[in-house]
Amino acid sequence: MNSRIDSIVIWMIKLVVVVALTTTASSPVESQLICAEDGEVNVHCGRTPTPIVDPRGQLLIVFVQGEHVYLTTSNDFGHSFSSPVQVNSQLEKIYANGENRPKIALGTNGEIFISWSKVTKGRFNGDIRFTRSLDAGVTFEPVRTVNDDGLLTTHRFEVMQIADNGNLFLAWIDKRDKDAAIYAAVSLDNGLSFEPNFRVAARSCQCCRLAAAPAEDGVALFWRHIFDQNTRDHAFSIVGESDNKPEFSQATVDDWKIDACPHHGPAMAVADSGDDRVHHVTWFTAGAKRQGIFYGYIDAATRNATGIREISTAPSASHPHILVDVDTSIWIVWKEFDGTTTHVYSSTSRNSGKDWEVRKLQASTGNNSDHPLLINSKEGVLLSWLTEDEGYRLIPLRSVK
Amino acid sequence: MLLGIIFSIHAAAQTHPFTEDSLKNIEKRNQGSPWLLIVWATDCPPCFLELELIAEIKRESPDLPIELISMDSKANEKQVQRILDRNNLDSWFYTGSNVSRLQFIIDPEWRGELPRNYFYQADGERHPQSGALTKDAITHWFKQAEESTN
């Protein structure tokens, strides 16, 4: 009886909190979100919500709760969310942290593609999992494993990207060759099947997220690599559908020699300017040459990051994300911690990355938080951020102007 | 006597609650001789190698003052305990909820890469070093630091 009353009370509190969360939008929420361990499935109480916008302007968000990936949608920019749909019908352990989280992509015929890294037996092991919905997210096909080596080893930190011609690429960190490497697979039939896995590059860092973006003739990848003995700088590569031996370049030269886990992968966004497609990147380093969060764009000829600008050198500056707005402004968001509060700041460039406006505070929290992400919506640029106390927020970014 | 030994073996691998003041207390307790502080986490592959190394060093020199702090959140407590059991090591474990705060308490200048090592001199001055250490580097440093203290 008591536990029943308790659960009703908790449910009522949650209802109030969720109502507060969904009606106050970007204004600070004072009450704390209460998420019971076995409570209802809810984007505010899940882990690692990751958004995308469909052509109609609807937000689709994948998140993890328990041993399921869920899909929820929002037609009012995060004020309210649809009842979550279970993506995997069979329970499985899922990697769900800031660096390693489920991904969502949209096919050219309205398919919804979802991928994630499954936790398998043994230390740091996993499989790349994939499914799709052909009925706008009502149902999902049985989940498939994309890595084709059949080995119990690391296959984690996948990224998913659709190329201009509609081909679907997945790339991930893979230890089938013992050392961590970047492997990829492409589907030429909208996710019905995948071509054999191929290696993009040997000796990558083993716990940093990868960044992907469309490129001419395929997909651009940007990731933390190990150069020389132990230099953890970034590599850039463009992988195509029939490219079994892709080349990659050292794209950042920060000279970060370290045998450690930075847990700090880069981000990339693409801009079209006339015939030229420009890959804008942001990354974190603590190298001998520079320390903090930096911006650069990939020079098409040399494939090196050039036009490098400092975004933040604060010791706590972390996990930058980048987006190119419809008006070609470039936005970067990142986190900083001041001793008690975690803040998300933004910086904007209105001239293709040459000059960056003074940083602006966009959101804060007093407890644990996910990595900040950016998406373009009809409401403008939104910051997607899950915080333990406030729940999931989609916050319209405010300009300096 | 036998019971005592069994209990002491059993009690060897355990977590100690790390709170706001813990680092100050650990520093105070170790002051006067050189010691090593190692920050690690369960999601850090090189940390596992370093923990195995520390376990080996501790087997050879059980009294060598080496303190461990886990950067894991409450959700990983069981995993932390399993790794400590396997290596027969003790570690501090954060009782607060905000891991950013733990990083800040340990070192506001540190960017979070793991493992993170702090070499404390007898006078309390410390030198940070990121990345997995070698056994030689650890034993050599202790030897040198003790010689310069004496």
Interface residues (C-beta under 8 A of the other chain):
Chain A: N97 R123 F124 Q206 C207 N230 I258 D259 A260 C261 P262 H263 H264 F284 A286 Q291 P315 S316 S318 F337 G339 T340 T342 G366 N367 N368 E388
Chain B: D43 C44 P45 P46 C47 F48 S73 S97 N98 V99 S100 R101 Q103 F104 P108 E109 W110 R111 G112 E113 L114 P115 R116 S130 G131 A132
